[in-house]
Amino acid sequence: MSALPHLTPQAGDAELVVTAVAEPTAAGEMTGAIRAWLIRRVCIDTGRIADIVLAAYEALANCADHAYRGGAATGVMSIEARHDTDARTVRVCVTDRGHWMDPRSRPDDPTRGRGLKLMRALCDDLSVDGTDHGTRVCLHFEHCPAR
């Protein structure tokens, strides 16, 4: 896997950026980087950390499963995390350069479509920007003071 955390924040950039090939095993490794970053950076209980990690994992798993389906090659996915110490918030965004699959396009499949519901339940705010040129899912978590 080519997941390499970039831990040096720069003006205007996220504090943690990890990019890897969009494969299921990479999702687990990338969420490990998010967990470690949260433990170092934010003063929240283990339940809240688990919520953030699970929501991030779900976004990454969706990317690995859907973003490059039908393409000739596997693409990449990235996760960015930012901690705003003044607002006491954490924002985690997952991006890809694949094709958006609207979950409503397959309403007859009862085994699919729970990922967005799960993410909404775990975070305080969710935004999804899906196009034919990529998707960006951002998860916003409040009440996250600094260490």
N, C-alpha and C positions, 0 to 999 in steps of 0.2 A: 504494500500500500504506500502511496506517496503522501500521506497526511503529515504535513509538517506544520506545527503550530508556529505562528508568527506573533511573538509576545511583546514586541517593542511597539508601543502605541505611537502613532504619529498624528499630527494635527488633522482632524477631520476623518481619521480612519478608525475602524473598530479596534478594540483592545486585544481581541483574539480573532485570528483568521486561520481556518484550517480548510485545505482543499484536498480532495481525493477523487479517485475514480468512483463513479456512481455504482457501487456494488454493495450488497447487503452487509458484508463483513466490514466494509469501511464505515458504515453507519455506527456500528458498535464502537469502533476505535475512535471515531470523531466525538461521540458523546462522552467517551472517557476523557478526552481533552477538555470538553466543556465542564465536566464534573470537577476535574482537578483545578480548573480556572476559578470556578465558583467557590470551592473550598478555600482557595488562597485569597480571594477578592471580596467576598460578600459574607456578611454575618447573618445567616438564616439557618433555620433548623434543617435536619436531614430530610424531613418530609417535603419541605419546600424545594430543596435541592433535587430530590427525586422527581417532583412535579416538573421542574424545568428540564431536567435531563430526559424524562419520558416524552415530553412535548417535542423537544429537539430531535429525539430519536425517531419519533413518528414522522416528523417533517422530512428527515433524511431518508427513512425507509420508503416513504412515498416517492421521493425523488428517485431512489435506486430502482424502485419497482415500475414507475410510470414514465418518467421524463424522457427516456431514450428508447422506449418500446417501439419496435419496428424499424429502428435505425440500423445502419450497417455496422456502426462502432459504438462502443460504450463511451459515454461522455463523462464530464466531471461534475461534481457538486461541491459547494463551499458552504461553510457555516461561519458566521461572524457574530461575535458577542460584544456588547458594550455595557458597561456599568456606569450609570450617571449617579455619582455620589451625592450631589445636591438634591436631586429629585428622588433618590433612593429607589431607582428602577434598574431593571436588567432588560435588555432587548437582545433577542437572538433571532438572526435571519438566516434562512437557508435558501440558496439560489442554485439554479441550473440553467443550462442553455438548450434544454429539450423542448418538447411540445406539451402544452397544458392539456390535461384531460379533465373536462368538467365532470365531476362526480354524478351529476344529474343525467349524463348521457348514457348511464348504465343502471337505470332504476330497478331493473328486474333481477339484479344480482344481490341477494341478501347478505352475502359474505363480504361485500365491499362497502366502502363509503363511511366507515366509522372513524377514520383517521382525523378528519377535520373536526368532527364532533368531540373527539377525545382532546385534541389540541385546544379547542374552545373552552372545554371544561377545566383544563389545567392552567390556562393563562388568564390574565386580566384583560387582554385585548389581542386580537388576531387580525392580521391583514394578509390577503392573498392577491398577488398580482400575477395572473397567468396569461401568457400570450403564446403565439406560435414560435417565438424566439427565446422563450425561457420563462421560468416561474420564480417568484420571490415570495417566500412565506416568512412573515415576521411575527414573532411572539413577544408580547410585552408583559413584564411581571413587575408589580408594585410591591412596596414594603420590603425593600432589599437594601438595608444599610450596609455601609462599608465595614470592613474588619478594622 
